[in-house]
Amino acid sequence: MSTESSRRAFLQSAGLGIGWLAAQNLLHGAAPHFPAKAKRVISLFMQGGPSQVDTFDPKPLLAKLHGQHPPESFGNVDFQNGKFRDTVILGSKRTFRKFGQSGLEVSDLFPHTAKHADELAVIRSCYHEGFTHSQAQFLINSGWPRIGRPSVGSWILYGLGSENQNLPGFVVLLEGGVRSGPAVYGNGFLPTEYQGTTFRPVKNPILNLTPPAGMDEKSQRDLLDTLRTINRRHASERNQDRELKARMESYELAFRMQMAAPEASDISSESEATKKLYGLDNPDPVGVSFASRCLMARRLAERGVRFVQVWSGNGMNETDWDGHIACDKNHLAKAGQTDQAVAGLLTDLKARGLLDSTLVIWGGEFGRSPVSDGGNNGAEGRDHNPYGFTIWMAGGGVKGGRVIGATDELGLRAVHDKVHLHDLHAAILGLIGLDHTRVTFPYLGRDFRLTDVGGDLKLFKRLTA
């Protein structure tokens, strides 16, 4: 046997093939690159795109020019349903007031969230290049307008690992469907163990997790041990295939989750005061569902889940924040379903000493147009607007009671301290202790990262200064 053949045989038989060495490195979270402000993230995703000019970015000029064509000085841009200059300005029906010591302006859509004004950092100057829901959801969640890249939660889990080995490190809590499909919270080209796991707010939160009838814990453990032995032997002959390793790990995690997951998702054990805080007495069943998921998010976060994403909207136009036809009516309904739960989450995290170490993010895939929608029956609706929109953050080292950036007088474009989605992602990674330029993965001949070849830490510095 040649020297090379002997060396290869030794590496494979010893379970130390090159692929295995790489997998071992990937399966353990790296240390933060600098002191982390946050240990975990809760993302509150308002599917459909909330209107910035009706929520956190007041524009008095809209009321003055309501029904008129936009002034030529604002130029012309494309919307999904036509040109900016071809439609008319739509004034907001919302009332804005200043709240807290900071005097942060918040719409009357959010009377509960407004009480936390001094904890919110409202970023009014976000922008990207995605017109459609699918494009925009991929951009906001993975930094790329198409399927195939890892989501923010997957990158964070890859970079830091999970704090709880009995639960997934990345959990997704859905209302129903997702416009862009499950890949929007997927692992992309990262190993499978970094994908988002969907939980349902029921006794058995994960489908097919319950052990087969008639199989006790010892029998199941024996079966898994036998399967692992066979799989290891199979993998050792194939240079420790990464996907097989991930599959083996998923069996073990599922076994451990059979006890941990139902307990973590069981909100019935919470006090009546806590349930009321989140709005579980909301007369709207959709509101109760969202409140349940926000409460579950807190339970998962305090048990060490690294990234939890809570979705509002079920992927259908009329039930998302997608106000093409009657934006104000749409937003009144969605805010009524979510406002108390969002505020309850912030209150609860703070009371438990978790807000300082938990980054909470609120926003959607884009904003809405300051003019009426150009589509059919869209006189009271607003079109998609990726040119300038609002996202807010709280907790996790973020200094609240402040506004970062600005859109123009109509709320059309980001014009001051502009925050591209890559800058937003760089800030999120920075707050959790990761340098966005160093969280990379080799794929197709080059190192990929969440922020691709962009990203700036100016937003991170503004949020923490």
C-alpha positions as CSV (number, residue, x, y, z in Angstrom):
1,M,0.0,0.0,0.0
2,S,1.4,3.4,-0.9
3,T,2.1,6.1,1.7
4,E,-0.8,8.2,0.4
5,S,-3.2,5.3,0.5
6,S,-2.1,4.4,4.0
7,R,-2.6,8.0,5.2
8,R,-6.1,8.2,3.6
9,A,-7.1,4.8,5.1
10,F,-5.9,6.0,8.5
11,L,-7.9,9.3,8.4
12,Q,-11.1,7.5,7.3
13,S,-10.9,4.6,9.7
14,A,-10.1,7.0,12.6
15,G,-13.1,9.2,11.8
16,L,-10.8,12.1,11.0
17,G,-11.3,12.7,7.3
18,I,-10.8,16.2,6.0
19,G,-14.6,16.7,5.7
20,W,-15.0,15.6,9.3
21,L,-12.5,18.1,10.5
22,A,-14.3,20.8,8.7
23,A,-17.7,19.6,10.1
24,Q,-16.3,19.5,13.6
25,N,-15.3,23.2,13.2
26,L,-18.7,24.1,11.8
27,L,-20.7,22.3,14.5
28,H,-19.3,24.3,17.4
29,G,-20.1,28.0,17.7
30,A,-17.1,30.3,17.6
31,A,-16.4,32.9,20.3
32,P,-17.7,36.4,19.6
33,H,-15.3,38.7,17.7
34,F,-15.8,41.5,20.2
35,P,-17.9,42.0,23.4
36,A,-21.5,41.1,22.6
37,K,-24.3,43.5,23.5
38,A,-26.9,40.9,22.9
39,K,-26.9,37.1,23.5
40,R,-30.0,36.4,21.4
41,V,-32.4,38.0,18.9
42,I,-36.2,38.1,18.6
43,S,-37.3,39.3,15.2
44,L,-40.9,40.4,14.9
45,F,-41.6,40.2,11.1
46,M,-44.6,42.2,9.8
47,Q,-45.2,40.3,6.6
48,G,-46.5,42.5,3.7
49,G,-44.7,45.7,4.5
50,P,-45.9,48.3,7.1
51,S,-46.4,51.9,5.9
52,Q,-43.7,54.1,7.4
53,V,-45.7,57.2,7.0
54,D,-48.6,55.7,9.0
55,T,-46.5,54.2,11.8
56,F,-43.2,55.8,12.8
57,D,-42.3,58.4,10.2
58,P,-44.8,61.3,10.3
59,K,-45.0,63.4,7.1
60,P,-47.3,66.5,7.6
61,L,-46.7,67.5,3.9
62,L,-48.8,64.5,2.8
63,A,-51.9,66.0,4.4
64,K,-51.3,69.4,2.7
65,L,-50.8,67.8,-0.7
66,H,-53.4,65.1,-0.4
67,G,-55.0,64.3,-3.8
68,Q,-52.4,66.3,-5.8
69,H,-49.7,64.9,-8.1
70,P,-46.3,64.9,-6.5
71,P,-44.2,68.0,-7.0
72,E,-41.7,67.5,-9.9
73,S,-38.8,68.3,-7.4
74,F,-39.2,64.8,-6.0
75,G,-38.4,63.2,-9.4
76,N,-39.9,60.0,-10.6
77,V,-39.4,56.3,-9.6
78,D,-41.0,53.0,-10.4
79,F,-43.5,51.3,-8.1
80,Q,-45.0,47.8,-8.6
81,N,-48.2,49.2,-10.1
82,G,-46.9,52.3,-12.0
83,K,-44.8,55.4,-11.8
84,F,-44.6,57.8,-8.9
85,R,-45.6,60.8,-11.0
86,D,-48.6,59.1,-12.5
87,T,-50.6,58.9,-9.3
88,V,-51.6,61.3,-6.5
89,I,-50.5,61.9,-2.9
90,L,-52.3,60.0,-0.2
91,G,-52.4,61.7,3.2
92,S,-52.2,59.7,6.4
93,K,-55.3,59.3,8.5
94,R,-53.1,58.6,11.6
95,T,-52.3,61.0,14.4
96,F,-48.8,61.1,15.7
97,R,-47.8,62.2,19.2
98,K,-44.5,62.5,21.1
99,F,-43.9,59.9,23.8
100,G,-41.5,59.4,26.7
101,Q,-38.7,61.7,27.8
102,S,-37.2,61.4,24.3
103,G,-40.3,62.8,22.6
104,L,-40.2,60.0,20.0
105,E,-43.1,60.3,17.6
106,V,-45.4,57.3,17.3
107,S,-48.6,56.8,15.4
108,D,-51.9,56.2,17.2
109,L,-51.9,52.7,15.7
110,F,-49.5,51.7,18.5
111,P,-50.7,53.0,21.9
112,H,-49.1,50.1,23.8
113,T,-45.7,50.1,22.0
114,A,-45.6,53.9,22.3
115,K,-45.2,53.4,26.1
116,H,-41.8,52.0,25.3
117,A,-40.7,55.0,23.2
118,D,-37.5,55.5,25.3
119,E,-36.4,52.0,24.5
120,L,-36.9,52.2,20.8
121,A,-34.3,53.1,18.2
122,V,-36.3,53.9,15.1
123,I,-34.4,53.6,11.9
124,R,-36.3,55.7,9.3
125,S,-33.8,55.4,6.4
126,C,-33.8,51.7,5.5
127,Y,-33.7,50.8,1.8
128,H,-33.0,48.0,-0.7
129,E,-33.6,47.0,-4.3
130,G,-36.5,44.6,-4.0
131,F,-40.0,45.5,-5.4
132,T,-41.9,42.3,-4.9
133,H,-42.7,40.5,-1.6
134,S,-40.5,37.5,-2.5
135,Q,-37.5,39.6,-3.5
136,A,-37.8,41.8,-0.5
137,Q,-38.3,39.1,2.0
138,F,-35.2,37.3,0.8
139,L,-33.2,40.5,0.9
140,I,-34.3,41.4,4.4
141,N,-33.8,37.9,5.7
142,S,-30.8,36.7,3.7
143,G,-29.2,39.7,2.0
144,W,-29.9,38.3,-1.4
145,P,-33.0,38.7,-3.6
146,R,-33.3,35.1,-4.6
147,I,-33.4,31.7,-3.1
148,G,-30.2,30.0,-2.1
149,R,-28.5,32.1,0.6
150,P,-28.6,31.5,4.4
151,S,-30.9,33.6,6.5
152,V,-29.8,35.9,9.3
153,G,-30.8,33.3,11.9
154,S,-28.8,30.7,10.2
155,W,-25.7,32.9,10.0
156,I,-26.0,33.8,13.7
157,L,-26.4,30.2,14.8
158,Y,-23.4,29.2,12.6
159,G,-21.3,32.0,14.1
160,L,-22.2,31.5,17.8
161,G,-24.0,28.1,18.2
162,S,-26.9,27.5,20.6
163,E,-27.0,28.0,24.3
164,N,-29.4,25.1,24.8
165,Q,-28.5,21.7,23.3
166,N,-32.0,20.4,23.8
167,L,-33.7,22.9,21.6
168,P,-33.0,24.2,18.1
169,G,-30.9,27.4,18.1
170,F,-33.1,29.0,15.4
171,V,-36.9,28.8,15.8
172,V,-39.6,30.3,13.5
173,L,-43.2,31.0,14.7
174,L,-45.5,31.5,11.8
175,E,-49.1,32.7,11.5
176,G,-49.6,30.6,8.3
177,G,-47.9,30.8,4.9
178,V,-44.9,32.8,3.8
179,R,-44.9,34.7,0.5
180,S,-41.3,33.7,-0.4
181,G,-41.7,30.1,1.0
182,P,-39.7,28.3,3.8
183,A,-36.4,29.0,2.1
184,V,-36.6,32.6,3.4
185,Y,-35.7,31.2,6.9
186,G,-33.6,28.4,5.5
187,N,-29.9,27.5,5.8
188,G,-29.0,28.0,2.2
189,F,-25.6,26.5,1.5
190,L,-24.8,26.3,5.3
191,P,-25.0,22.8,6.8
192,T,-28.6,21.7,7.4
193,E,-28.4,22.0,11.2
194,Y,-28.4,25.8,10.9
195,Q,-31.9,26.0,9.3
196,G,-34.9,27.5,11.1
197,T,-37.2,25.1,12.8
198,T,-40.9,25.9,12.8
199,F,-42.8,25.6,16.1
200,R,-46.5,25.6,16.5
201,P,-48.2,27.1,19.7
202,V,-49.7,23.8,20.7
203,K,-48.9,20.9,23.0
204,N,-46.8,19.2,20.4
205,P,-45.0,22.1,18.7
206,I,-43.1,20.1,16.1
207,L,-44.7,17.6,13.8
208,N,-43.7,14.0,14.1
209,L,-41.7,14.6,17.3
210,T,-43.8,12.3,19.4
211,P,-42.3,8.8,19.7
212,P,-44.1,5.9,18.1
213,A,-46.8,4.3,20.2
214,G,-45.5,1.4,22.3
215,M,-41.9,2.5,22.2
216,D,-40.4,3.5,25.6
217,E,-37.4,5.8,26.1
218,K,-34.9,3.0,26.6
219,S,-36.0,1.2,23.4
220,Q,-35.8,4.5,21.4
221,R,-32.4,5.2,22.8
222,D,-31.2,1.7,21.8
223,L,-32.6,2.2,18.3
224,L,-30.8,5.6,18.0
225,D,-27.5,4.2,19.2
226,T,-27.7,1.3,16.7
227,L,-28.6,3.8,13.9
228,R,-25.7,6.1,14.9
229,T,-23.2,3.2,14.8
230,I,-24.3,2.2,11.3
231,N,-24.3,5.8,10.1
232,R,-20.8,6.5,11.5
233,R,-19.5,3.4,9.7
234,H,-21.2,4.5,6.5
235,A,-19.9,8.1,6.9
236,S,-16.3,7.0,7.6
237,E,-16.1,5.4,4.1
238,R,-17.3,8.6,2.5
239,N,-15.0,11.2,3.9
240,Q,-17.5,12.1,6.6
241,D,-20.3,13.5,4.4
242,R,-21.5,16.7,5.9
243,E,-25.2,16.2,5.1
244,L,-25.1,12.7,6.7
245,K,-23.5,14.2,9.8
246,A,-26.3,16.8,10.0
247,R,-28.9,14.1,9.6
248,M,-27.4,12.1,12.4
249,E,-27.3,15.2,14.7
250,S,-31.0,15.9,13.8
251,Y,-32.0,12.4,15.2
252,E,-30.2,13.1,18.5
253,L,-31.7,16.6,18.7
254,A,-35.2,15.3,18.1
255,F,-34.7,12.8,20.8
256,R,-33.7,15.5,23.3
257,M,-36.5,17.8,22.2
258,Q,-39.2,15.3,23.0
259,M,-39.1,16.6,26.6
260,A,-37.7,20.1,26.1
261,A,-39.8,21.4,23.2
262,P,-43.3,20.8,24.6
263,E,-42.3,22.4,27.9
264,A,-40.8,25.4,26.2
265,S,-43.8,26.0,24.1
266,D,-46.4,25.4,26.9
267,I,-47.7,28.9,27.6
268,S,-50.5,27.5,29.8
269,S,-48.1,27.4,32.7
270,E,-47.8,31.2,32.6
271,S,-49.7,33.3,35.1
272,E,-53.0,35.0,34.2
273,A,-51.3,38.4,34.6
274,T,-48.7,37.5,32.1
275,K,-51.2,36.2,29.6
276,K,-53.2,39.4,29.9
277,L,-50.0,41.4,29.5
278,Y,-49.5,39.9,26.1
279,G,-53.2,40.3,25.1
280,L,-54.3,36.7,25.2
281,D,-57.7,38.1,26.0
282,N,-57.8,39.8,22.7
283,P,-61.2,39.3,21.0
284,D,-59.6,38.8,17.7
285,P,-58.4,35.1,17.3
286,V,-55.5,36.3,15.0
287,G,-54.4,38.6,17.8
288,V,-54.5,35.8,20.3
289,S,-52.4,33.7,18.0
290,F,-49.8,36.4,17.6
291,A,-49.8,37.1,21.4
292,S,-49.3,33.3,22.0
293,R,-46.3,33.3,19.7
294,C,-44.7,36.4,21.3
295,L,-45.1,34.8,24.7
296,M,-43.6,31.6,23.3
297,A,-40.7,33.6,21.9
298,R,-39.9,34.9,25.4
299,R,-39.9,31.4,26.8
300,L,-37.6,30.2,24.0
301,A,-35.3,33.1,24.4
302,E,-34.9,32.6,28.2
303,R,-34.1,28.9,27.5
304,G,-31.2,29.8,25.3
305,V,-32.6,29.8,21.8
306,R,-30.3,32.1,19.8
307,F,-32.7,33.4,17.2
308,V,-36.5,33.5,17.3
309,Q,-38.6,34.9,14.4
310,V,-42.3,35.7,15.0
311,W,-44.3,36.3,11.8
312,S,-47.5,38.5,11.6
313,G,-49.5,37.8,8.4
314,N,-50.2,34.4,6.8
315,G,-49.0,35.1,3.2
316,M,-52.3,36.3,1.8
317,N,-52.8,39.9,0.6
318,E,-55.9,40.6,2.7
319,T,-54.4,39.3,5.9
320,D,-50.9,40.7,5.7
321,W,-49.6,44.3,6.2
322,D,-50.1,44.7,2.4
323,G,-52.3,47.7,2.1
324,H,-52.8,47.9,-1.7
325,I,-56.6,48.6,-1.5
326,A,-57.3,50.2,1.9
327,C,-54.1,50.8,3.7
328,D,-55.5,52.6,6.7
329,K,-58.2,49.9,7.3
330,N,-55.6,47.2,6.8
331,H,-53.1,48.7,9.3
332,L,-55.8,49.3,11.9
333,A,-56.6,45.6,11.8
334,K,-53.0,44.4,11.9
335,A,-51.9,46.9,14.6
336,G,-54.9,45.8,16.7
337,Q,-53.7,42.2,16.4
338,T,-50.1,42.9,17.3
339,D,-49.5,46.1,19.3
340,Q,-50.3,44.8,22.8
341,A,-48.3,41.6,22.3
342,V,-45.3,43.5,21.1
343,A,-45.4,45.9,24.0
344,G,-46.1,43.0,26.4
345,L,-43.0,41.2,25.1
346,L,-40.8,44.3,25.8
347,T,-42.4,44.7,29.2
348,D,-41.9,41.1,30.1
349,L,-38.3,40.9,28.9
350,K,-37.4,44.0,30.9
351,A,-39.1,42.7,34.0
352,R,-37.2,39.5,33.8
353,G,-33.8,41.2,33.2
354,L,-33.6,39.8,29.7
355,L,-34.1,43.0,27.6
356,D,-30.5,44.1,27.9
357,S,-29.3,40.8,26.5
358,T,-32.1,40.3,23.9
359,L,-32.2,42.3,20.7
360,V,-35.8,42.9,19.5
361,I,-36.3,43.9,15.9
362,W,-39.7,45.1,14.4
363,G,-40.3,45.6,10.7
364,G,-41.4,44.1,7.4
365,E,-39.8,43.5,4.0
366,F,-40.3,47.1,2.8
367,G,-42.5,50.2,3.3
368,R,-45.4,51.7,1.5
369,S,-45.7,54.5,-1.1
370,P,-46.7,58.1,-0.1
371,V,-49.0,58.1,-3.1
372,S,-52.1,56.1,-3.8
373,D,-51.6,52.7,-5.3
374,G,-51.7,52.7,-9.1
375,G,-53.5,49.4,-9.3
376,N,-57.3,48.8,-9.6
377,N,-59.4,50.1,-6.7
378,G,-56.2,51.5,-5.1
379,A,-57.3,55.0,-4.3
380,E,-57.0,54.4,-0.6
381,G,-54.1,52.0,-0.8
382,R,-50.4,52.3,-0.9
383,D,-47.9,50.4,-3.2
384,H,-44.7,48.7,-2.2
385,N,-41.8,51.1,-1.4
386,P,-38.2,49.8,-1.0
387,Y,-36.7,53.3,-1.4
388,G,-37.2,54.3,2.2
389,F,-38.8,52.5,5.1
390,T,-38.7,52.0,8.9
391,I,-37.5,49.3,11.2
392,W,-37.0,49.7,14.9
393,M,-34.8,47.9,17.4
394,A,-34.9,47.7,21.2
395,G,-32.8,46.0,23.9
396,G,-29.6,44.1,23.2
397,G,-27.3,47.1,23.8
398,V,-29.4,49.5,21.6
399,K,-29.7,53.0,23.0
400,G,-33.4,53.8,22.8
401,G,-35.4,57.0,22.5
402,R,-33.8,58.0,19.3
403,V,-34.4,58.3,15.6
404,I,-31.7,57.3,13.1
405,G,-31.8,58.6,9.5
406,A,-34.6,60.3,7.6
407,T,-36.7,60.0,4.4
408,D,-37.6,63.1,2.3
409,E,-40.6,65.3,3.1
410,L,-43.0,62.8,1.5
411,G,-41.5,59.6,2.9
412,L,-40.5,58.4,-0.5
413,R,-36.7,57.9,-0.3
414,A,-34.1,57.5,2.4
415,V,-32.1,60.7,2.2
416,H,-30.1,61.1,5.5
417,D,-27.9,58.5,7.2
418,K,-29.1,55.9,4.7
419,V,-29.2,52.3,5.9
420,H,-28.9,49.7,3.2
421,L,-30.0,46.2,4.2
422,H,-26.3,45.1,4.3
423,D,-25.7,47.8,6.9
424,L,-28.7,46.6,8.8
425,H,-27.3,43.0,8.8
426,A,-23.8,44.2,9.8
427,A,-25.4,46.0,12.8
428,I,-27.4,43.0,13.9
429,L,-24.3,40.7,13.8
430,G,-22.3,43.4,15.5
431,L,-24.8,43.7,18.4
432,I,-24.5,40.0,19.0
433,G,-20.7,40.1,18.9
434,L,-19.9,39.1,15.4
435,D,-17.9,41.0,12.8
436,H,-19.9,40.7,9.6
437,T,-16.7,40.5,7.5
438,R,-15.4,37.5,9.5
439,V,-18.5,35.3,9.5
440,T,-17.8,33.5,6.3
441,F,-18.4,30.2,4.6
442,P,-16.6,28.7,1.6
443,Y,-18.9,27.8,-1.2
444,L,-18.4,27.6,-5.0
445,G,-14.9,28.7,-4.9
446,R,-15.2,31.8,-2.7
447,D,-16.0,32.9,0.9
448,F,-19.6,34.0,1.3
449,R,-21.0,36.2,4.1
450,L,-24.4,37.6,5.0
451,T,-23.4,41.1,3.9
452,D,-22.0,39.8,0.6
453,V,-19.4,42.5,-0.4
454,G,-21.2,45.4,1.3
455,G,-22.1,46.4,4.8
456,D,-21.0,49.2,7.0
457,L,-20.7,49.5,10.8
458,K,-21.9,53.1,11.0
459,L,-25.4,52.0,12.0
460,F,-24.0,49.6,14.7
461,K,-22.0,52.6,16.1
462,R,-25.0,54.9,16.1
463,L,-27.2,52.3,17.8
464,T,-24.7,51.8,20.7
465,A,-23.2,55.3,21.1
